[in-house]
Amino acid sequence: MAVTSKPESILGSPLEPTGLRMKRFLGALPTWVLWLVVVVWTIPTLGLFVSSFRPVDEIQKSGWWTALWRPDFTLDNYNDILFKTTGGRDALWESFLNSLAIAVPATVIPVLVAAFAAYAFAWMDFRFKNWIFVGIVSLMALPNQMAFVPLLRLFRDGASWTLPLTDITLKIIPSLSAVQGTSVSVWLVHTAFGLPLAIFLLHNFMSTLPKDIIEAARIDGASHFVIFYRLILPLSRPALAAFAVFQFLWTWNDYLVALIFLQPGQDTPLTIALVNLVGERGSNFQLRFSAAFVSMSLPLLVFFSLQKHFVRGLLAGSVKG
């Protein structure tokens, strides 16, 4: 008696890894459906791009789509935001450089620190390793806003501990008032907030690397640093790129941390400059279109440059065998 099997679902078997099931599902969709999603998703960006070149009179009279058959474009909006300093505001190119000076160190520092920590949790043995890892990962559930006041006090006064039943006070962390209100304080805050997720992602990737390679390097006499530098870092480029994209986009688009930890008027990043761009009564609102597109340009360049590594890093560990 012949045994007939049921036709397999486009989602595959529930026992299949998530990455294979998602690949099977996307492969079963018609190409025109995917292109339709891409077009719909791109329409707001296209409208923003077209409006950034339109005069203010045209923006007030008609929608952006009318410029497709009745074009009337100008570069005045970009000239006003990039090079003019009217109204007491800085030129936007200065804020662009300030955001770059904040986002790059705030991305590189947590990536490097988390890579060392993830290697230690994945391939080194020490006491309470699992408990420490769980404690670090659990910090992802802590709202960042709860740490703002303690961090401000830490920068101002440092951290001290008074011994019980005595008047002896031990200075645990010195005062960081020298960096308070500067870009360095924003680097440190973003590093502290980004490390739990970075360690979690990189640990999950590094723990899936072939164990035979690591053991062969140890037999050859390689130290932990040599293994980390020569083997782990090159093999972990997808995961490093994936978190770097996350961290860069977060720090580049951050407004709240920069508003709280930077002194007003000092090293103003793009996010704060965009908020201060429009006057009290909504004047110069047309400048926000071009300013928003300028702020989008670098994140888009970073994402498309690291897109291949970004997708591989997100799917790391979802498919085995």
NORSUL-V598833 format. One record per residue. N is the residue number from 1. PHI is phi in whole degrees, 0 to 359 (NA if undefined). NEAR is the number of other C-alpha atoms within 12 Angstrom. D_CENTER is the distance of its C-alpha to the mean C-alpha in Angstrom with 1 decimal. Layout:
N|PHI|NEAR|D_CENTER + N|PHI|NEAR|D_CENTER
This chain:
1|NA|3|58.5 + 2|285|4|55.3 + 3|257|5|52.1 + 4|262|7|49.8 + 5|265|7|46.1 + 6|289|8|44.1 + 7|298|9|41.9 + 8|284|13|38.4 + 9|290|14|35.8 + 10|294|18|33.0 + 11|275|22|30.6 + 12|78|22|32.6 + 13|286|17|33.8 + 14|298|14|32.0 + 15|276|11|32.2 + 16|289|19|30.2 + 17|300|20|26.7 + 18|299|21|24.0 + 19|297|24|22.7 + 20|291|23|26.3 + 21|295|23|27.0 + 22|293|21|24.0 + 23|296|19|25.1 + 24|294|19|28.7 + 25|294|19|27.8 + 26|293|17|26.0 + 27|291|16|28.8 + 28|277|17|31.4 + 29|283|17|30.1 + 30|297|12|32.0 + 31|297|12|30.2 + 32|293|11|31.0 + 33|293|14|29.1 + 34|296|16|25.9 + 35|294|13|26.6 + 36|296|14|27.4 + 37|298|14|24.1 + 38|298|15|22.4 + 39|295|14|24.9 + 40|298|14|24.4 + 41|292|13|20.7 + 42|271|14|21.1 + 43|303|16|23.8 + 44|300|17|21.9 + 45|294|22|20.0 + 46|296|21|23.5 + 47|298|25|25.0 + 48|296|27|22.6 + 49|294|31|23.3 + 50|294|31|27.1 + 51|294|39|27.3 + 52|292|35|25.7 + 53|255|32|28.9 + 54|266|35|31.4 + 55|294|28|33.8 + 56|296|27|33.6 + 57|296|18|37.0 + 58|292|23|35.9 + 59|296|27|32.8 + 60|286|14|35.1 + 61|271|13|37.7 + 62|212|18|36.0 + 63|284|20|32.9 + 64|295|31|30.7 + 65|292|22|32.2 + 66|292|18|35.6 + 67|289|24|34.3 + 68|287|17|34.3 + 69|247|9|38.2 + 70|224|14|38.9 + 71|291|19|36.5 + 72|211|22|36.5 + 73|248|23|33.7 + 74|210|21|33.2 + 75|258|20|30.9 + 76|296|20|31.8 + 77|297|31|28.6 + 78|292|29|26.5 + 79|294|21|29.2 + 80|293|29|29.2 + 81|279|39|25.5 + 82|276|32|25.0 + 83|236|20|28.2 + 84|269|20|30.1 + 85|240|18|29.9 + 86|288|17|32.2 + 87|74|16|32.1 + 88|78|13|30.9 + 89|258|28|27.3 + 90|282|29|25.8 + 91|296|28|25.3 + 92|294|39|21.9 + 93|294|28|21.6 + 94|291|24|21.7 + 95|294|33|18.9 + 96|299|35|16.9 + 97|293|24|17.7 + 98|296|33|16.9 + 99|296|40|13.3 + 100|295|29|13.1 + 101|292|26|14.9 + 102|272|41|12.4 + 103|288|40|9.0 + 104|294|31|10.7 + 105|296|29|12.3 + 106|289|37|9.6 + 107|262|39|7.7 + 108|291|30|11.1 + 109|298|30|12.7 + 110|295|36|10.9 + 111|295|39|10.9 + 112|293|28|14.6 + 113|296|24|15.6 + 114|293|38|14.2 + 115|296|41|15.9 + 116|298|30|19.2 + 117|294|30|19.0 + 118|296|39|18.3 + 119|296|38|21.2 + 120|297|28|23.4 + 121|290|31|22.9 + 122|273|32|23.4 + 123|231|30|26.3 + 124|241|23|28.0 + 125|250|12|30.4 + 126|207|13|30.8 + 127|292|11|32.0 + 128|60|12|30.0 + 129|300|19|27.1 + 130|294|17|26.4 + 131|293|13|26.8 + 132|295|20|24.3 + 133|297|28|21.7 + 134|297|19|22.4 + 135|296|17|22.2 + 136|292|27|18.7 + 137|294|27|17.3 + 138|295|18|19.2 + 139|294|23|17.2 + 140|296|21|14.4 + 141|278|15|17.1 + 142|276|18|17.6 + 143|298|11|16.6 + 144|299|20|14.8 + 145|297|16|17.5 + 146|291|13|20.2 + 147|265|20|19.2 + 148|295|25|19.3 + 149|295|16|23.1 + 150|302|16|23.5 + 151|292|31|21.0 + 152|297|28|22.9 + 153|292|20|26.1 + 154|295|27|24.9 + 155|295|27|24.1 + 156|280|21|27.5 + 157|248|19|29.8 + 158|79|22|28.2 + 159|230|20|29.2 + 160|230|16|32.8 + 161|220|15|34.8 + 162|266|13|38.5 + 163|295|11|40.7 + 164|300|9|42.5 + 165|64|7|46.1 + 166|222|9|45.8 + 167|256|9|44.8 + 168|276|11|42.8 + 169|244|14|39.2 + 170|258|15|36.8 + 171|273|15|34.0 + 172|276|13|31.0 + 173|234|18|28.3 + 174|290|18|29.6 + 175|295|19|28.8 + 176|250|21|25.7 + 177|296|20|27.2 + 178|294|16|27.0 + 179|255|23|23.2 + 180|295|28|23.2 + 181|84|29|22.1 + 182|251|30|20.6 + 183|295|34|17.3 + 184|297|29|17.8 + 185|296|33|17.7 + 186|291|44|14.3 + 187|302|37|13.1 + 188|295|33|14.9 + 189|294|41|13.7 + 190|295|41|9.9 + 191|296|34|11.2 + 192|296|30|13.4 + 193|285|36|11.1 + 194|270|38|8.6 + 195|297|39|11.6 + 196|303|34|13.1 + 197|294|36|10.6 + 198|296|43|10.3 + 199|296|41|14.1 + 200|296|33|14.7 + 201|294|38|13.0 + 202|290|44|14.5 + 203|296|38|17.8 + 204|298|31|18.2 + 205|284|37|18.0 + 206|295|39|20.1 + 207|290|26|22.7 + 208|268|28|23.5 + 209|292|26|24.4 + 210|301|20|28.2 + 211|290|17|30.1 + 212|298|12|33.0 + 213|294|20|31.1 + 214|295|30|30.2 + 215|294|18|33.7 + 216|296|15|35.3 + 217|293|22|33.4 + 218|293|19|34.6 + 219|297|13|38.1 + 220|284|13|38.0 + 221|92|13|37.3 + 222|287|18|33.7 + 223|280|18|32.0 + 224|299|24|28.7 + 225|293|21|27.1 + 226|295|18|28.7 + 227|298|28|27.5 + 228|295|29|24.0 + 229|283|20|24.0 + 230|273|17|26.3 + 231|247|27|25.4 + 232|293|35|22.2 + 233|298|27|19.8 + 234|298|18|21.2 + 235|285|28|21.2 + 236|261|37|17.7 + 237|303|28|16.1 + 238|300|29|14.8 + 239|291|43|13.0 + 240|297|44|11.7 + 241|293|37|10.5 + 242|298|35|8.9 + 243|290|42|6.9 + 244|299|44|6.3 + 245|295|37|5.1 + 246|303|34|2.7 + 247|294|37|2.4 + 248|295|38|3.9 + 249|297|31|3.7 + 250|294|27|3.7 + 251|289|39|6.0 + 252|293|41|7.6 + 253|267|28|8.6 + 254|289|30|9.5 + 255|241|26|13.3 + 256|292|22|14.7 + 257|297|35|13.8 + 258|295|39|14.9 + 259|295|27|17.9 + 260|276|25|19.1 + 261|261|37|18.6 + 262|258|28|19.6 + 263|290|21|23.2 + 264|302|17|24.2 + 265|83|21|24.7 + 266|250|22|23.1 + 267|51|32|20.2 + 268|296|38|19.3 + 269|279|43|15.9 + 270|297|42|15.7 + 271|298|34|14.7 + 272|288|35|17.9 + 273|296|41|19.9 + 274|294|36|19.4 + 275|294|24|20.7 + 276|276|32|23.6 + 277|288|35|24.4 + 278|271|23|26.8 + 279|291|19|30.0 + 280|297|11|31.5 + 281|255|9|33.4 + 282|82|13|30.8 + 283|289|14|32.1 + 284|62|28|30.1 + 285|295|28|28.0 + 286|294|33|28.1 + 287|288|38|25.9 + 288|292|36|22.9 + 289|295|34|22.9 + 290|291|36|22.8 + 291|294|39|20.4 + 292|295|34|17.9 + 293|290|31|18.3 + 294|297|32|17.9 + 295|291|35|14.5 + 296|279|24|13.5 + 297|298|19|15.0 + 298|290|25|12.7 + 299|302|30|9.5 + 300|296|19|12.2 + 301|296|16|13.6 + 302|295|25|10.7 + 303|296|24|10.2 + 304|290|17|14.0 + 305|290|17|14.5 + 306|251|25|12.6 + 307|299|23|13.6 + 308|298|19|16.3 + 309|292|25|14.6 + 310|297|25|11.6 + 311|294|24|14.5 + 312|296|24|16.4 + 313|291|33|13.9 + 314|292|29|13.4 + 315|272|26|17.2 + 316|296|31|18.0 + 317|86|24|20.7 + 318|278|21|21.4 + 319|238|20|24.4 + 320|235|15|26.9 + 321|91|9|30.3
